[in-house]
Amino acid sequence: MKQKPRLSFWQIWNMSFGFLGIQFGFALQNANASRILQTFGADVHHLSWFWLVAPITGMIVQPIVGYFSDRTWNRFGRRRPYFLVGAFLTSMALILMPNAPHLATFIAPMFIGGGLLMIMDASINISMEPFRALVADKLPDEQHTLGFSMQTLLIGIGAVVGSWLPYILGNWFGVSMEATGRGLVPANVVVSFYFGAAVLLSTIIWTVTSTKEYPPDFYREEGESEKIQSKFKIPKTMWQLLLVQFFSWFALFSMWVFTTPAVAKHFFGTTDPYSTEYQNAGNWVGILFGVYNGVSAIIALLLPKVAARIGRKRTHALALTIGGLSYLSFYIIPTHQLLIIPMIGIGIAWGSILAMPYAMLANSIPPRQMGIFMGLFNMSITVPQIVNGIFGGLILQYVFNDDPQLTLIMAGVFMILGAVSTIFVKDILDSKRDMLK
């Protein structure tokens, strides 16, 4: 394999810029899907079942896309064709989802909304997996941490605007925050989804037109045959990271699904998804989600420096511990405004989750098989979400006595377990750094 040249800051920025749009759309979904589905008639106990479509589609789509993107090469490149296809499909789903009631002739809006949620997630995954692989494709080993941290920075920027947009449109620009009828989505949410579709499409087009890819032969060792390359073995580092990822993503899924009903019940005094108070709670959750994503963007700039000093796995363990304690603090926070404080800690954890595991993994993967391994590694994200999706509503109903805030406390415990598991991961770059000391 040829030596990869170091890339400049702006080259790394351009190749990652499409992730801003992907996360813009993803943030709109995370912050608003639960209340949209409840507006359409979904029961709070069944929300996690609807959210199952996200990890299930990711588990199926990402390995397939990874496998084929490793073997793709045409005038658009290796990974970039998948960026474009995913961008167009996701934009369509973003436009259609809040309009599900207008599409309902024979099928209930709730099921149309759930179907569009599935399409949106599948489409996001078509674009997302190749972005992870592209960083590892283009950058030398010593720039992997910077590359994935750059993605985290752009993810944070996109997610902040996407999470805050409904609140901003309603409170600053006078876009109606009231539904015009029972079962309809407020205009501020609908317009936000339209805007998200435009941002997602334009940012991915920017990456496609500004970034060139190395051809597949660039990654083949001299004298190496395709037959040898077709064999692969999952590295030990990847197996060790699976446990870390399980605890981390189980916790995140709990937050995405149950924060809105938890905040509505404990801080706005309502469990009625059709009430104005519930919509206000949903708008505030968008602000909170924007805070943790904004913090992750700032943390992304610091992660390479911290990792260079104490190592990547210690950096990740520290970040997950801070995130876990922040979840636990939900139980003692007295007002909804002060929920911004734990969201800062969750943002630190989120920033590390988006960068450190991928940076540790990339150094242990054969370069020509980066797509398929990154796709398979996505199962470490999807499986814990599926487990949570199946059992989360049952735990809420039968263990937590319908108190969604307790699911956030459970998330804190799982995040701390993830921190403990990180200590046992073998990171190749950390090992080299320790040997040089």
N, C-alpha and C positions, 0 to 999 in steps of 0.2 A: 504493500500500500504506500502511495506517495505521502510525503510529509504535508500536512495541512498548514497553510499559512495563517498567521494570527490576523484576526480581523479588527478593524477599528470600531470605536463605539457606535458610530452611525451606521456602519454596515450591519452590526448586530441588532441595532434598533430597527432598521428597515426589514430585516428578515423575521423579526418578531412582531412587527407592528400589527399584523392581522389578528394577533391574539387579543389586542385591545377591543376590536369589534366582537370577537367571539365571546369575550367575557362580558361585554356590554349586554349582549343578548342573554347570556347565561344569568347575569345578575338580575335582569328584569324578570326572568323566569323564577329564580330562587326567591326573590322578595315578594312576588305577586301571585305565583301559581296557586298557593294554598287558599288565598282569599278568593281568587277567581273561581276555583273549583267549588268552594263553599258557597259562593254566590250562585253558582249553577245548581246547587242542591246537594253537594257531597257532605256526608257526615264527618265530624272531626275524627271519629275513630277509624275512618276508612281513608283518611288523607294519605297515610304512609303507603297504602296499597296503590293509590294512583301514582305516587312518586316512585314506585317500583319500576315504572317504564323507563326511567332515566338510566339506572344502573344495568337493567337487563339489555336495553339496546346498546349501551356502551360495551358490555361484555361480549356481545355478538359482533358489533360493527368494528370496534377498534382492532382486534386481531386480524380480521379479514382485510381491512384497509391497510394495516401494517404489512401484511404478507404481500399484497398486490403492489403496494407502493415500493417495496424493495425491488420488485421486478418490472416496474414501469419505467419507460424512458421514451418520451416523444418531444415534440417541439416546445411543449410547455414545461418539460422537465420531469422530475421523478416524484416529488411530493406536491408540487404546485397544482397539477390537475385536480387533486382531491380537495385542495383549498377552495377552488372555484366551485366545484359541484356542491360541496357542503355549504358554502356561502349562499348560493342561490336557493337551495332548499330550506335553509334555516330562515332566510328573510321571508319566504312565503309563509312559513309556519308562524312567525312573529306577527305578521299582518292578520292572519286568519284567527289565531287563538282567542283574542278578546272579543271577536265577532261571532263566536260559536252560537249564541242564541239566534242570530239572524240566519244561520245555516241549518237550523233545526226544523226540519219538516216532518221526518219520521223517527228521528233519533233524539233523545234528550240532550240538551246542551252539555250536561255534565260529561256524557260519554264522548261527545264530539271534542270537548275541551281536553279530555284525557287522551284521545287519539292524536290530537294536534300536539299535545305535550310529548307523546312518543315520537312523532315525526320530527319535532324540534330537537329532541335529544339525539336521535339517530343522525340528524343532519349536522349538529354541532360536533358529534364524534367523528364524522367523516373529515372535518377540517382539523379538529384538535389533535388527533394522534400524529398526523404528518408534521405538525408544528413541533412537537416534542422531538421527533426523529430528525427534523431539519437542523436543529441546534447541534445535535450530536454528529450529524453528517458534516457540517461545515466547520466546526470549531475544533482546534487541537485540545488534547486532554486538559491542559492547564487553564483553558478558557471555558470549560463546561460550567463551572460554578457561576461565572459572570454571565454566560448565555442564558441559563435557566433563571438567574436572578433578574435579568433584563425582561424575560417573559413575565416574571412575577410583578415587576414594576408596571408593565403595560396592562397586565391583568387587573392590577389594583386601580389604575386610572380609569379603565373602562368600567370596572365594577362600581366605582364610586359614583360616576355620572349615571350609570344605569340604575343603581339602587335609589339614588336621590331624585331622579327625574320626575316621577309622579308627584312627589311632595313639592318640588320646585314649580312644576306647571300649575299645580293647584293653588299654592300659597303665594307665589310671586307673579304669575302671569294670568291668574284669574280663570284658568281652565276648570270647568266644573268637576268637583269631587263627589257629586251626588249622582247616583244611578237614576236614569230617567224612568225606570220601571223595575219591578221586582224581577230578579234574575238577570239583570243587565249590568255590564261593567261600566264604572264611571269613566267619563271622557278623558280625565287626566291619565288614566292607565292605558286607555286605547291609544291615545296620541303618543305616549311613551313607547309603546310597542312598535308603532310605525317608524318613529325616529330611530329606534334600535335596529330595525331592519336596514335602514339606509346606512347607518354607521358601520354595521357588520360587513355589508357588501363592499363599501368603499375602502375600508382598511385592508381587507384581504386583497383587493385589486392592487392596492399600493405595494403590498409585499410581493405579489406575483410579478409586477412590472419592474420592481427595483432590485430583485434578488436573483442571482444565477446559481445553478446547482452544479456540483461535480457529477460527471457521468458515472454509471455503475462500475466501469473498469478501473476507475480511480482507486477503489477500495480493495482491489484484488492484489494479494501478495504475488511477487514474481514467481512464476511456475505453479501457481495455485490453480486447481481445477474447479469447475462448477460442482462436481460430485462431492468434493471435500466441503465446499461451501454450503451444500445442501444439508449437511449434518450440523446439529447444534445441541448444546448441553446447557441447561439452565445454570447460571453461575451461583455459587454459594451466597454471594451478597444479595442476590435477588430473593432467594428463599428466606434469608434473615429479615429482609425489608418487608416481607409479606405480613408478618405479625405487627410490625410498627404501623403499617398502612391500615390494617384491619381496625385497630383501636382508634386511629386518627379519623378515618372516614366514617366509622360508626357514629362517632361524636358529631361530626359535621352534619351528617344526614339528620340527626335529631334536631339540630339547630335550625336547619332549613325548613323542616316540616312543621315544627311545633313552636317556633318563637312567636309567630303572630297570634295563635290562640292563647299562648302563655301571657304575652304582654296585654292582650285584650282583657283577659280574665283578671289578672292581678293588678294591673295599673290603670285600666280604663273601665273596669267594673262591668264587663259584658261578655256573654258567650254567644250572642245573637249576630251571625255574620251579615244580617241585612240591616243592622243598626248603623247610624252615623258614627257612634263611638267605635264600633269595630273597624270601620273604614279608616278612622283617624289612627287607630292602633296599627293598622296595616301600613299607613303612610309613615308612621314613626319607625316601624320596623325597617322600612326602606332606608331611612336615615341611619339607623343603627348598622345595617348591613353595609352601607356606604362607608361608615367610620372604620369598620374592621378591614374593609378592602383598601381604604386610603392608607391606613397604618401599614398594611402589607406592602404597598408600593414604596413607602419610605424605608421600611425594613429591607426591601430588596436591594437598596443601595448600600446597606451596611453588611449584609450577609457575607459577601466575599471577603471583607476585611476581618470580620469576626471568625469566619471559618479558617482563614489563613493563620489566625493566632491560636485558636483552641481546637481546631479540627472540625470537620463537617458533622460528624455524628454527635459530638458534644454540643455543637451549636443547635442541632435539631432537637436533642433531648431537652436542652434549656428552654427552647421556644415552646415545645409541647407542654412542659411543666407550667409555664406562665399561662398558656391557654387553658389548661385544665383548672388551675386555681381561679381563673376568670369566670369559667362556667359555674364553678361552685359558689362564687360570690353573688350570683343571681338571687340566691335565697335570702340575702340580707340587704339587698339594695332597696331603699325606701320609696323612690320616685322613678318615673319612667325616664326623666331627663338624666338621672345619674347612671342609667344603663350604658351610657357612652363609655364609662370607665372600664367595665369588663370587656367591652368591645375592642378597646385598645389592646388588651392582652390577647384576645382571640385573634386580632389582626397580626400580632407577632407570630403566633402559631401558624396562621394561614400562610403568611409569607414564606415561612420555612417549609411548610408542607408542599407548596408549589415548586420549590426549588431543590432543597437538599436531597430528598430521596432520588430524584432524577439525576442529579449530579453524581451521587454515589453509584448509581446503577450504570450510568453511561460509560464509566471507565472500565467496567467489567464485561461489556457486551462486544461481540465481534462486529466491526463496523459495517460489513455488508449485510448484516441481519438486524440492523438497528430498528427498522420499522416493525418487524414481527415481534421482537422482544419488547419494544415499547408498548405494542398492542396487547401482548400477553400480560405485561405488568399492569395494564389498566384493570385487570381482574382484581388486583389488590385494592382497587378503588370501588369496583362495582359489587363484589361479593359482600363486603360489610354493609353496603347500602341495601342490598337485597335482603340480607338477614334482618336488618333494622326495619325495612319496609314490611316484612312478613310479620314480625313480632312486635314492632313499635306500638301499633294501635292496641294490641292485646295487653301489652305491659301497661300502657296508659290507663286502660279501662279496669283491669283486674288487679294490678299491683299498685298503681299510683292513684287509684280512686278518682280518675278523670281530672287530675291536676297536671296540665302539660308542663308546668314549671319544673316538676320533678324529673321530666325527661332531660332537661338541661343540666340538672345536677348529675344525672347518670352520665351525660356526655362528659362532664368534668372528670369523673372517675376514669372513664375510658381513655381520655386524653393523657392523663397521668400514667396510666398503664402503657400507653404508647411511648412515653418518654423513657420509662424503665427499659422497655424492649430495645430501644435504640442503642443503648450502651453495648449490647451484644452483637451489633452489626460490624462486620469486617469491611472497612472502607480502604481500598487499595491506596488512594492518595494520602489518607491519614497515616497509614502504615509507613509509607515512604517518608512522610514528613517527620514522624517520630524517630525513624532510623537515622535521619540526618542530624538530629539534635545531639 
